Amino acid sequence: MATVGEYADAVDLSSDIVSLKSVALEDAGFVTCSAEAGFDARASFVLALDNASIVDRVAAGLGPKSAEHLDTLDGQTGSEKAVSNCVDGRPGCDLWFSLGVDAIYVSSISSDSKAVAEAILAQAR
């Protein structure tokens, strides 16, 4: 599968814009990435630069019947938070967490979003 960069190099474009969506997301401070390993394992990431307040707002809005809950991640410091719908025995889940001033969203199928988030934290520290 060709990367966006390979696609841009292979196609004669009048500008550097490969997709309006990717340019709009990047301009808004959002960076997206997906990784796949076969048909049944996938993880998607969204990095929201300077948007840790998103996680704070989600955490503040949690109610007793919310499917999401506050989570604890190894490597978080200070006021950094994590919110997820991850539960034991269910490998796929969604997790938002803050890392400094940034927010990161991890969504996985057949993998451990919490382990992915903790690996991102460990690498960043």
Residue pairs with C-beta under 8 A, 6 or more apart in sequence:
2 10
4 18
4 19
4 22
7 18
8 16
8 18
17 23
22 32
25 31
25 32
29 48
29 49
29 50
29 51
30 46
30 47
30 48
30 49
31 46
31 47
31 49
32 44
32 45
32 46
32 47
33 44
33 45
33 47
34 42
34 43
34 44
34 45
35 42
35 43
35 44
35 45
36 42
40 109
40 110
41 109
41 110
41 111
42 108
42 109
42 110
42 111
43 106
43 107
43 108
43 109
43 111
43 113
43 116
44 105
44 106
44 107
44 108
45 104
45 105
45 106
45 107
45 116
45 120
46 104
46 105
47 102
47 103
47 104
48 54
48 102
48 103
48 104
48 105
49 101
49 102
50 101
50 102
51 101
51 102
51 103
52 80
52 98
52 99
52 100
52 101
52 102
52 103
53 103
54 96
54 103
55 81
55 82
55 83
55 96
55 97
55 98
55 103
56 81
56 98
58 68
58 83
58 96
59 70
59 81
59 83
62 68
62 69
62 70
62 83
67 85
68 83
68 84
68 85
69 83
69 84
69 85
70 81
70 82
70 83
71 82
71 83
71 84
71 86
71 95
71 97
71 114
72 82
73 80
73 82
73 97
73 114
73 117
73 118
73 121
74 118
74 121
74 122
75 118
75 121
75 122
75 125
76 82
76 97
76 98
76 99
76 121
79 98
80 97
80 98
80 99
80 100
81 97
81 98
82 95
82 96
82 97
82 98
82 117
83 95
83 96
83 97
84 93
84 94
84 95
84 96
84 113
84 114
85 93
85 94
85 95
86 93
86 94
86 95
86 113
86 114
87 93
91 108
91 109
91 110
91 111
91 112
92 107
92 108
92 109
92 110
92 111
92 113
93 107
93 108
93 113
93 114
94 105
94 106
94 107
94 113
95 105
95 106
95 107
95 113
95 114
95 117
96 103
96 104
96 105
97 103
97 104
97 106
97 117
97 121
98 104
99 120
99 121
99 124
100 124
104 117
104 120
106 113
106 116
106 117
106 120
107 113
108 116
